[in-house]
């Protein structure tokens, strides 16, 4: 069935094993595999879980529900809202938190359910997404957490590059470990996890830059595409094609490259900018902006050029090729493309085991 997203599980597990080895070499024994891009696809997640990560991490409680029967611990990556708290205690072994009001409520629910819930207290080291700002007074919050009977402060963490693009450095990660040291003094024990960020921190490997206290990372794109996300560099001994989009040509005709008539807004409210390139062999694929941002697709055949598209149509230039009606066109994907295509119910998912 087309269009389809082909997911190669052997390549994914190879990437995971490579990254696990890299982490251990850099004194990071604990890894959360971030599976939120997989949109709760249990065929894929169940296979990934066999690599035995410390946690499986997802931002959506709905997806953690689907993973309930898997033995690996689950981590909720997005700070929960009030209506999710009962499910957080039920389906997440650990959650990322920064609001003491939410942590209090989680404790009350955990008491009622006779459960101990672990939290990772998040600190904003300058990227300006979630977390207690690192220059603020946080010890009073930590002291209160120690009084909550059913909340266990498992560790602290930070998020970098996702919003502000702030890169992980020795400086900001050292500030995080300094915060950890102060917290450990207050609580009278070592924190189990000091989480130094996500796939962007992979760029620091093998440089003696990551402070030795950092022992945990949350890795998503790193294993999905084999890339570190600070600079988009491909990691050694990894695959970047574990996910491939395949779509059939539903029309293939020679047409002018420039529209004929007065030009106004297109279906997305944009005034199209189109270059006149004369007559062109144009093919249409049955996938569109409703499924994926077209700029996040890269044709595997370098002779193909993406022209543009609409909600349900992707138009490509196949002038210098032999493609014809019903042929299959393949694309490599960026991380956002994987996220969108996995979440599109209109894209068939084919899993290669």
Secondary structure, DSSP 8 states (H G I E B T S, - for coil): --SEEEEEHHHHHHHHHHHHHHHHHTT--EEEEE-GGGTT-HHHHHHHHTT--SEEEES-HHHHHHTTTSSSEEEE-S---GGGHHHHHHH-SEEEE--HHHHHHHHHHHHHTT--EEEEEEEESSS-SSSEETTS--HHHHHHHHH-TTEEEEEEEE--SSSS-----HHHHHHHHHHHHHHHHHHTS--SEEE--SGGGGGGTTTT-S-TT--EEEESHHHHTSB-TTT--B-TT--S-SEEEEEEEEEEEEEESS--S---B-TTS-B------SEEEEEEES--TTT--GGGEEESSTT-EEEEE-SS-EEEE-TTS---TT-EEEEEE-HHHHHHHHH-TTSEEEEE-
